[in-house]
C-alpha cells in the first residue's frame, strides 16, 4: 500500500478539531510556502513548509503548534485516481507531537 495525505494542517491544539488552524494543503490546493515532495507514490509521504507562528502566540517566548494529516492507504494501482480529490473510505488523522517555535529576538 501507498500512503496518501488528503489534507495536512497546523493547529494550536493537539485535538484536530478544537482550535485555530492553518491549511498547509487540501487535495490539490496547497499554500505557497508548502512543498509536496512525495504523496501517494510510495509507502511514505513527505512535505515541507516554512516555519511560522500563529498570531495568537506572537507575544509568547515559546509557542507550540501541532500538525494533523488526514491519511489514507491505497493500493499502488489506484492512488493516482484519488489525488485529485476522489473519495476513498477509512481515513485516519495522524497528529504530531507538539512542535515548539521560539522567539529569538527576546520579545
C-alpha positions, 0 to 999 in steps of 0.5 A, a space after each residue: 500500500 501507498 500512503 496518501 495525505 488528503 489534507 495536512 494542517 497546523 493547529 494550536 491544539 493537539 485535538 484536530 478539531 478544537 482550535 485555530 488552524 492553518 491549511 498547509 494543503 487540501 487535495 490539490 490546493 496547497 499554500 505557497 510556502 508548502 512543498 509536496 515532495 512525495 504523496 501517494 507514490 510510495 509507502 511514505 509521504 513527505 512535505 515541507 513548509 516554512 516555519 511560522 507562528 500563529 498570531 495568537 502566540 506572537 507575544 509568547 517566548 515559546 509557542 507550540 503548534 501541532 500538525 494533523 494529516 488526514 491519511 489514507 492507504 491505497 493500493 499502488 494501482 489506484 492512488 493516482 485516481 484519488 489525488 485529485 480529490 476522489 473519495 476513498 473510505 477509512 481515513 485516519 488523522 495522524 497528529 504530531 507531537 507538539 512542535 515548539 517555535 521560539 522567539 529569538 529576538 527576546 520579545 
